[in-house]
Amino acid sequence: ASYAARRVVLAMGRRGTPRRLDVHGEDLDKVFYDIVEMEAFAGKRMLVVGGGDSAVESALGLMNQSGTEVTLSYRGSALSRVKERNREKFDRAVGAGRVRVMFDSQVREIRHDVVVLDHEDDARIVPNDFVVIRIGGDAPHAFLERLGVRIVEKDVPIVTSNAKVG
């Protein structure tokens, strides 16, 4: 079937194709770029990679699964790109020992039973069952432009008001 339209809206979200770490072992079955059913990881040793809201939300969701050990690895020295609500929940989880965080760390290699991280000035071997990589994505701009779609990015203003309703 074909349709005639004056305009077409592509509501594809912002993520696009997940970014990869490009490290040895990233093609193993234990590596995921998103999680739908967190309960499938109950009792597992999880490494979440990233420092944005997606990574923090994945870590928080995983820590709520029975017996799951969660470590978050982030290359930065602090979480600077997360919503305040997520930061507060994450800080409480870390303080309570429910999530381990390794700032200034990068994945060097993913193996079947461990992950090797470059952390500060040495390598750390972290026992691990699964890795969740949440480091953003690349939108399919080149593909869309080849189709003749013009990409326009606009910031949507947040409107606030102190007016009382009713």
WODAWO-V559673 format. One record per helix or strand of 3 or more residues. SS is the DSSP state (~ for helix, > for strand). FROM is the first residue (numbers start at 1). TO is the last residue. If there is no record, write none. Layout:
# WODAWO-V559673
ss=SS from=FROM to=TO
ss=SS from=FROM to=TO
This chain:
# WODAWO-V559673
ss=~ from=38 to=41
ss=> from=45 to=49
ss=~ from=53 to=63
ss=> from=69 to=73
ss=~ from=84 to=95
ss=> from=99 to=102
ss=> from=105 to=110
ss=> from=114 to=119
ss=> from=122 to=127
ss=> from=130 to=133
ss=~ from=141 to=146
